[in-house]
Amino acid sequence: MNSYHDKTKHSYDSVRTNASHMDWSTQPSQYKVYPEHYKRIKLEERHVEHKFIYLIGGISAKKSYAGGEYFLRTNPSAGALYPNELYFQVRGVEGFEDGVYHFEVKSSSVTLLYALQDDGIEANLNLKKPIKGFVFLLSAVYFRSSWKYKDRAFRYCLLDGGHLLGQMEASAYLKDFAVRHLYDFDKIALNSMFGFESREFFLSASIVGVPNAEEAPKALDLNLPRVDATGTFFENRVIEDAYHDTLVVHDKKRSTRASKFTFRKDVFEETMFKRRSIREMSKAGISRRAFEFIMDVAQESVMSDCDEKVEMYVVLNRVIDMPLGLYHDGRFIKYGDFSKKVGYLSLEQYHLGENSAFTLFLASKSENYQAMYQKAGIIGNRLYLAANYLQIGCSGIGAYYDDEVAKFLELDERYMILYGICVGN
Ligand SMILES: Cc1cc2nc3c(=O)[nH]c(=O)nc-3n(C[C@H](O)[C@H](O)[C@H](O)COP(=O)(O)O)c2cc1C
């Protein structure tokens, strides 16, 4: 068990004794904006490659409340705090000058940070060939999440980040591309080149493109300025230490099988634009076919340089023609109506955990904390999109009673509970 994970468990007592107060006067900004003098490209919906970027994490809804308005994005995020930023290198793609860009969500544009010369990010990521297409770098600006979730926020930076990787996979699928994620590279060197100091840090890189025949060009040696991404900031040593303690990748296992999905592309694209989290479930059942379709999507392979086993435990509450109970790997561990129990385990969010058609918990005993947690986010994102595609609701459940969930799932102390997700209407 990772020591950070152990330290940030919720329990019945901890949520009552450590009631965290949010200080609205220090609420951080959710947008990073580079200075005006940088060149920008406005993303056009009609342009295939622009839409590819937009669908990953662009703004998709505006909500108004008495005090103002806020924006939701194509990707879900714990508490709608959006702690992640996305950077990418483009090479040989129509509509973009070859260069390194930042996705500026606030203005639906991309900012050119550096025009490529005889160099590129490939060598920094230990890739042997230049990539024609996109190479993404995903970061986390942790204070956006720790402002509310305190020490537990590193988990959300990784899960939300994984959701963005899942969005990347989904958006690439629309143009028949697979995605390969990388976790084993010198993140510290890149953090420094991008001027992050300790407030922002890279979590992963992803390739959506094809290698060229030539040798990789020389490595990038950037010296980008620090750009404030939050406005307010309070250091969190627990999170910064957790990041550094989990940087080194141990005994990695490569996964080279691309995922295969069978969505109708026009419907799937619309699903990506319209996806939302369900706020309250009404105890409606779903068909066994729908359940199997959603689970097949979730279980597809994830291509990466460090593939970690993430186990899916499913509590069946209301799937027509399936017995009630706890289900794992195609088999029942125990039979019974556990809906109330799951509502309780989901930090008493009964309207989600109990009222769902099924609620999943993702668990792992991997040593590669960053890779494992981002994979859990990718799986969560697949569940969201597959459910929404069938017009069935879904919500992430980042808050749960860790040890009590593990006990209910009959897991020993090596296992960590990474994420809960409920599906239903
Ligand atoms: C990692 C993660 C954890 C979440 N945990 C919860 C939760 O415990 N309870 C809840 O009601 N919603 C939860 N959500 C849903 C978010 O609140 C939701 O994504 C956010 O408000 C943005 O809304 P949208 O998904 O409709 O775009 C979670 C989402 C994610 C990605």
The ligand as a Tripos MOL2 file, in Angstrom:
@<TRIPOS>MOLECULE
LIG
   31    33     1     0     0
SMALL
NO_CHARGES

@<TRIPOS>ATOM
      1 C1        -12.6950   11.7920  -10.0990 C.3       1 LIG1
      2 C2        -14.1210   12.2560   -9.9420 C.ar      1 LIG1
      3 C3        -14.7590   12.1300   -8.7160 C.ar      1 LIG1
      4 C4        -16.0840   12.5540   -8.5710 C.ar      1 LIG1
      5 N1        -16.7090   12.3640   -7.3640 N.ar      1 LIG1
      6 C5        -18.0040   12.7560   -7.2220 C.ar      1 LIG1
      7 C6        -18.6850   12.4940   -5.9870 C.ar      1 LIG1
      8 O1        -18.1290   11.8860   -5.0480 O.2       1 LIG1
      9 N2        -19.9910   12.9160   -5.8990 N.ar      1 LIG1
     10 C7        -20.6140   13.5620   -6.9360 C.ar      1 LIG1
     11 O2        -21.8000   13.9280   -6.7870 O.2       1 LIG1
     12 N3        -19.9890   13.8020   -8.1080 N.ar      1 LIG1
     13 C8        -18.7010   13.4000   -8.2850 C.ar      1 LIG1
     14 N4        -18.0620   13.6170   -9.4920 N.ar      1 LIG1
     15 C9        -18.7430   14.3140  -10.6070 C.3       1 LIG1
     16 C10       -18.2750   15.7760  -10.7130 C.3       1 LIG1
     17 O3        -18.8650   16.5350   -9.6760 O.3       1 LIG1
     18 C11       -18.6380   16.3600  -12.0950 C.3       1 LIG1
     19 O4        -17.8290   15.7240  -13.0620 O.3       1 LIG1
     20 C12       -18.4020   17.8590  -12.1730 C.3       1 LIG1
     21 O5        -19.2960   18.5560  -11.3610 O.3       1 LIG1
     22 C13       -18.5470   18.3810  -13.6110 C.3       1 LIG1
     23 O6        -19.8310   18.1100  -14.1040 O.3       1 LIG1
     24 P1        -20.0690   17.2440  -15.4160 P.3       1 LIG1
     25 O7        -19.4510   15.8900  -15.2000 O.co2     1 LIG1
     26 O8        -21.5680   17.1620  -15.5660 O.co2     1 LIG1
     27 O9        -19.4180   17.9380  -16.5630 O.co2     1 LIG1
     28 C14       -16.7700   13.1500   -9.6650 C.ar      1 LIG1
     29 C15       -16.1170   13.2760  -10.8980 C.ar      1 LIG1
     30 C16       -14.8150   12.8180  -11.0460 C.ar      1 LIG1
     31 C17       -14.1550   12.9240  -12.3950 C.3       1 LIG1
@<TRIPOS>BOND
     1     1     2 1
     2     2     3 ar
     3     2    30 ar
     4     3     4 ar
     5     4     5 ar
     6     4    28 ar
     7     5     6 ar
     8     6     7 ar
     9     6    13 1
    10     7     8 2
    11     7     9 ar
    12     9    10 ar
    13    10    11 2
    14    10    12 ar
    15    12    13 ar
    16    13    14 ar
    17    14    15 1
    18    14    28 ar
    19    15    16 1
    20    16    17 1
    21    16    18 1
    22    18    19 1
    23    18    20 1
    24    20    21 1
    25    20    22 1
    26    22    23 1
    27    23    24 1
    28    24    25 2
    29    24    26 1
    30    24    27 1
    31    28    29 ar
    32    29    30 ar
    33    30    31 1
@<TRIPOS>SUBSTRUCTURE
     1 LIG1         1 GROUP 0 **** ****
